[in-house]
């Protein structure tokens, strides 16, 4: 499965921001719509959907959301990389 990259941002007067939770929920909605459109099975899409659900339900989710908000407040660009390795989800917060 390709890693999932979520890029949260603060709201400005011109652009509405989105937190990691909102972005993950948006990706879940996209996956669900695509799963409903696809005929037959799509294992990669199903795994992506399950990985996002797992992230939102994990205790790690709140910690990563708090950390990303802190980094955004410092003016940094943040990316949360969600991947699935060795049967387990892996979360990595990157800044630039």
C-alpha positions in Angstrom: 0.0 0.0 0.0 1.2 3.5 -0.8 1.8 5.7 2.2 -0.9 8.2 3.1 0.3 11.7 3.5 -1.8 14.2 5.4 -0.7 17.9 5.3 -2.5 19.9 8.0 -2.5 23.7 7.9 -3.7 26.6 10.0 -6.6 28.7 8.8 -5.9 32.1 7.3 -8.2 34.8 6.1 -7.8 33.4 2.5 -7.6 29.7 3.1 -9.4 27.5 5.6 -7.1 25.1 7.5 -7.6 21.5 8.3 -6.3 19.4 11.2 -5.0 15.9 10.9 -8.3 14.4 12.1 -10.3 16.4 9.5 -7.9 15.3 6.7 -8.1 11.6 7.8 -11.9 11.8 7.9 -11.9 13.4 4.4 -9.6 10.5 3.1 -12.0 8.0 4.7 -14.9 9.5 2.9 -13.0 9.4 -0.5 -12.1 5.7 0.1 -15.6 4.8 1.0 -17.1 6.5 -2.1 -14.5 4.7 -4.3 -15.2 1.3 -2.6 -18.9 1.8 -3.3 -18.1 2.5 -7.0 -15.7 -0.3 -7.6 -17.0 -3.6 -8.7 -15.4 -6.5 -6.9 -12.7 -6.3 -4.4 -9.9 -3.7 -4.2 -7.6 -4.9 -1.5 -5.3 -1.8 -1.6 -8.3 0.6 -1.2 -9.7 -1.6 1.6 -6.4 -1.5 3.4 -6.1 2.2 3.0 -9.6 2.6 4.5 -8.8 0.3 7.4 -5.5 2.0 8.1 -7.2 5.4 8.3 -9.9 4.1 10.7 -7.2 2.5 12.8 -5.3 5.8 13.0 -8.3 7.7 14.2 -9.1 5.1 16.8 -5.5 4.8 18.0 -4.2 6.6 21.2 -1.4 7.9 19.0 -3.9 10.0 17.0 -4.4 12.6 19.7 -0.7 12.9 20.5 0.1 13.4 16.8 -2.7 15.9 16.4 -1.5 17.9 19.3 2.2 17.8 18.1 1.2 18.9 14.6 -0.8 21.9 16.0 2.2 22.9 18.0 4.5 22.7 15.0 2.0 24.6 12.8 1.8 27.3 15.5 5.7 27.7 15.2 5.2 28.3 11.5 6.5 24.9 10.3 5.0 22.8 7.5 3.8 19.5 8.7 3.2 16.1 7.0 1.9 13.0 8.7 2.9 9.9 6.9 0.8 6.9 7.6 2.0 3.5 6.3 1.3 -0.1 6.9 4.4 -2.2 7.6 4.7 -5.7 8.9 1.0 -6.0 9.6 1.1 -2.8 11.8 0.3 0.8 11.0 3.2 3.2 11.3 2.9 7.0 11.9 5.6 9.5 11.1 5.4 13.2 11.6 7.7 15.2 9.4 8.4 18.9 9.4 10.0 21.3 6.9 
